[in-house]
Amino acid sequence: MNFVAYYRVSTHRQRESGLGLESQRETVLSYIRFNGNKLIGEFTETESGRNNHRPELLKAIEFCHLHDATLVIAKLDRLSRNLTFISTLQDNKVRFICCDMPDATELTIHIFGAMAQWEVKRISTRIRDALHAKRLREPDWKPGTPNLTDEGRRKSYEKNRRNARENQQNRHSYHFI
């Protein structure tokens, strides 16, 4: 059986760290190797699971249709956290497998999709409650990065200059030039 992998992380910071993508890729490759199947394409995206208009996912689905392949994802919430979106994929005969539950039926996919959608609301509520509690504890607190003061910027600038001066490769390049 031919598979097309789809990997997704929500933020650019997660993509830069590479840990989430690496974990997803290893899960997918382990599943494919274990079952003796073939990976014919991989698509990666940095986008919120709440956004259902994802270009790389659409490309992956189109690639699956063109090559009679099955979309493979590490976990259902990497595909979407929206039950309607997942149901629409199923209604449009998009074949997909979640590596964490490869034997899932349409019913179990709906149950886990509903749980993923519910979790989005829970995360949002927890964040809102935590920010409200912080504001009550510290009335002067404002969201943002507190270390971006003039003093913090000056220290950062000085440290970057010192690191550049002391960098062995920079010193070699300076003498070469």
C-alpha positions as a printed NumPy array, in Angstrom:
array([[  0.   ,   0.   ,   0.   ],
       [  1.234,   3.504,  -0.815],
       [  1.159,   6.23 ,   1.801],
       [  1.5  ,  10.002,   1.794],
       [  2.588,  11.497,   5.119],
       [  1.257,  14.764,   6.506],
       [  2.995,  16.468,   9.423],
       [  1.767,  19.604,  11.171],
       [  2.928,  21.844,  13.974],
       [  1.03 ,  24.885,  15.184],
       [  3.763,  27.492,  15.573],
       [  6.986,  28.579,  13.889],
       [  8.81 ,  28.05 ,  17.189],
       [  7.707,  24.397,  17.171],
       [  8.851,  24.054,  13.573],
       [ 12.257,  25.599,  14.336],
       [ 12.839,  23.254,  17.266],
       [ 12.023,  20.337,  14.97 ],
       [ 11.121,  18.089,  17.88 ],
       [  7.405,  17.798,  17.123],
       [  7.997,  17.193,  13.429],
       [ 10.749,  14.683,  14.129],
       [  8.491,  12.796,  16.523],
       [  5.627,  12.723,  14.017],
       [  7.917,  11.583,  11.224],
       [  9.407,   8.781,  13.324],
       [  5.92 ,   7.59 ,  14.315],
       [  4.785,   7.542,  10.68 ],
       [  7.935,   5.834,   9.391],
       [  7.767,   3.188,  12.129],
       [  4.169,   2.436,  11.203],
       [  4.987,   2.184,   7.495],
       [  8.068,  -0.006,   8.061],
       [  6.2  ,  -2.295,  10.464],
       [  3.451,  -2.935,   7.926],
       [  5.778,  -3.27 ,   4.914],
       [  4.236,  -0.355,   3.049],
       [  5.731,   2.404,   0.917],
       [  5.956,   6.141,   1.596],
       [  5.621,   8.022,  -1.7  ],
       [  5.306,  11.596,  -0.435],
       [  5.628,  13.851,   2.586],
       [  3.983,  17.202,   3.273],
       [  4.768,  19.464,   6.232],
       [  2.865,  22.485,   7.457],
       [  3.044,  25.108,  10.187],
       [ -0.528,  26.068,  10.896],
       [ -3.097,  25.966,  13.668],
       [ -5.28 ,  22.876,  13.808],
       [ -8.267,  25.218,  13.995],
       [ -7.533,  26.49 ,  10.483],
       [ -9.073,  24.137,   7.942],
       [ -7.657,  25.964,   4.898],
       [ -4.164,  24.5  ,   4.823],
       [ -2.391,  24.476,   1.458],
       [ -0.004,  21.611,   2.256],
       [ -2.826,  19.401,   3.487],
       [ -4.766,  20.085,   0.3  ],
       [ -1.661,  19.204,  -1.744],
       [ -1.23 ,  15.99 ,   0.247],
       [ -4.876,  14.996,  -0.333],
       [ -4.588,  15.764,  -4.055],
       [ -1.362,  13.73 ,  -4.217],
       [ -3.199,  10.825,  -2.556],
       [ -5.971,  10.982,  -5.164],
       [ -3.49 ,  11.132,  -8.056],
       [ -1.457,   8.144,  -6.819],
       [ -4.251,   6.099,  -5.202],
       [ -2.521,   6.448,  -1.852],
       [ -3.646,   6.744,   1.749],
       [ -2.901,   9.791,   3.872],
       [ -1.014,   8.849,   7.031],
       [ -0.72 ,  11.04 ,  10.123],
       [  0.896,  10.447,  13.487],
       [ -2.195,  11.495,  15.479],
       [ -5.7  ,  12.612,  14.579],
       [ -5.232,  16.082,  16.075],
       [ -2.38 ,  16.681,  13.593],
       [ -4.976,  16.354,  10.832],
       [ -7.56 ,  18.598,  12.464],
       [ -9.203,  19.543,  15.731],
       [-12.498,  20.16 ,  13.962],
       [-15.016,  17.316,  13.825],
       [-16.87 ,  18.805,  10.855],
       [-13.641,  18.969,   8.854],
       [-12.776,  15.35 ,   9.69 ],
       [-16.311,  14.252,   8.758],
       [-16.064,  16.148,   5.47 ],
       [-12.847,  14.302,   4.628],
       [-14.556,  10.994,   5.356],
       [-17.631,  11.973,   3.323],
       [-15.355,  12.868,   0.391],
       [-13.74 ,   9.425,   0.574],
       [-10.311,  10.72 ,   1.655],
       [ -8.579,   7.638,   3.039],
       [ -6.435,   8.344,   6.088],
       [ -4.833,   6.403,   8.892],
       [ -3.794,   7.688,  12.295],
       [ -0.69 ,   5.84 ,  13.484],
       [ -1.721,   6.061,  17.126],
       [ -4.99 ,   4.217,  16.341],
       [ -4.565,   2.408,  13.009],
       [ -7.599,   0.155,  13.515],
       [ -9.97 ,   3.061,  14.181],
       [-13.399,   2.872,  12.621],
       [-15.527,   5.765,  11.408],
       [-17.218,   5.796,  14.829],
       [-13.966,   5.955,  16.816],
       [-12.617,   8.645,  14.493],
       [-15.735,  10.709,  15.228],
       [-15.379,  10.176,  18.968],
       [-11.701,  11.17 ,  18.995],
       [-12.418,  14.072,  16.629],
       [-15.086,  15.343,  19.015],
       [-12.6  ,  15.024,  21.901],
       [ -9.962,  16.976,  19.953],
       [-12.463,  19.732,  19.202],
       [-13.503,  19.821,  22.868],
       [ -9.843,  20.033,  23.919],
       [ -9.388,  23.201,  21.817],
       [-12.11 ,  24.873,  23.88 ],
       [-10.584,  23.598,  27.119],
       [ -7.121,  24.928,  26.21 ],
       [ -8.587,  28.326,  25.374],
       [-10.515,  28.434,  28.667],
       [ -7.447,  27.422,  30.702],
       [ -5.317,  30.126,  29.099],
       [ -7.997,  32.773,  29.63 ],
       [ -8.419,  31.727,  33.295],
       [ -4.658,  31.739,  33.899],
       [ -4.273,  35.231,  32.418],
       [ -7.193,  36.487,  34.495],
       [ -5.635,  35.047,  37.688],
       [ -2.286,  36.656,  36.817],
       [ -3.965,  40.052,  36.336],
       [ -5.702,  39.706,  39.709],
       [ -2.415,  38.804,  41.418],
       [ -0.388,  41.465,  39.614],
       [ -2.626,  44.389,  38.579],
       [  0.231,  46.208,  36.811],
       [  1.175,  43.164,  34.711],
       [  0.809,  43.513,  30.966],
       [  1.207,  40.693,  28.433],
       [  4.445,  40.723,  26.492],
       [  8.121,  40.136,  27.013],
       [  9.327,  41.999,  30.098],
       [ 13.034,  41.685,  29.291],
       [ 12.726,  43.922,  26.223],
       [ 13.57 ,  47.043,  28.178],
       [ 16.21 ,  49.53 ,  27.065],
       [ 18.594,  47.964,  29.589],
       [ 17.844,  44.468,  28.288],
       [ 18.419,  45.556,  24.691],
       [ 21.735,  47.208,  25.636],
       [ 22.945,  44.058,  27.402],
       [ 21.912,  41.915,  24.463],
       [ 23.73 ,  44.179,  22.008],
       [ 26.908,  44.116,  24.127],
       [ 26.777,  40.341,  24.503],
       [ 26.3  ,  39.81 ,  20.756],
       [ 29.242,  42.111,  19.97 ],
       [ 31.462,  40.315,  22.514],
       [ 30.483,  36.908,  21.133],
       [ 31.226,  38.067,  17.587],
       [ 34.652,  39.446,  18.597],
       [ 35.58 ,  36.267,  20.458],
       [ 34.322,  33.835,  17.819],
       [ 37.319,  31.957,  16.431],
       [ 35.911,  31.713,  12.895],
       [ 35.196,  35.453,  12.81 ],
       [ 38.778,  36.157,  13.906],
       [ 40.187,  33.915,  11.156],
       [ 37.951,  35.581,   8.582],
       [ 39.039,  39.041,   9.719],
       [ 42.702,  38.172,   9.267],
       [ 42.023,  36.522,   5.926],
       [ 40.222,  39.613,   4.62 ]])
